[in-house]
Amino acid sequence: MAQLHCYVPKEIAQQAQRRASQSGLSLSRYLAELVKRDAQTSTTWPEGYFDIFGKWEGTPLERPSQLPLEVRQALK
């Protein structure tokens, strides 16, 4: 498991410690859970994101044909 190190204002550190205690977690575990949750949620589009742009009304998009794979010489 990776170890992270960061600096925050004293007030934020105290608030994080209080919330960790209220959750029954160590500060390290509490912060790890926050980072994990944020990392998981930031990999998806927000709900309703594509509704902002409306429905596509142009011609259907087509993927161009793929080029053949290159042939490489074998290593000796």
N, C-alpha and C positions, 0 to 999 in steps of 0.2 A: 504494500500500500504506500502511495506517495505521501510525503509530508509537505505541507504548505506553511508559509510564514507570511504574515501580513501585519500592517500597522493600522490601528483605528484610534479615533479620539477616545479618551478615557471614559467619557459618558457613554459611548456606544459599547465599549467593552463591559461596563457595569450593567448596562441594559441586557446585553447578550448573556452575561453570567446569571442575571435574575431569571431570564426566560428559560435558560437551560435548567436551572434549579427547579423552577415551576414544572418543567416537563419531566423531571426526574432523570435527567441526562447530564453527563459531564459536558463541560463547555466544548471540548474537542468533538464529542459525538454530536452535539447539537449543531455546531457549525458544519460538520461533515454532512449532516442530513439536509441542512439548508442549501449547501452547494450542490449536493446530489439532486435535490428536487428542482433547483433552478436549471441545472444542466439538462435534465430530462425534459422539462417543459419548453426550453428554448429551441429544441430540435424539431418542433412541429409548427405549422402555421396557426396563428390565433383563430379561434372560432369565428366564422363569418368574414374572414380576410378576403376571400375571392369575391364575395358579394359586393365589395366596394367597387369593383371594376365592371360589374355587369356581365351579361352573357356575351360570349364571342359571337359576332355576327358576320365575320368575314368568311372567306373560302376556307375549307378544311385545310389544316396544316398537314404537310407531308414530309416525312423524313427522307432526305436524299439517299440515294443508293450508296452502299458502303463500298469503299475501295478494297481491293484484295489485300490480304496480309502480305507483308514483305517476307522474302525468303532469306534467311541468314545462314551463313556458313557455320558448320559445326566447329566447336572448340577442339583443339588438338590436345 
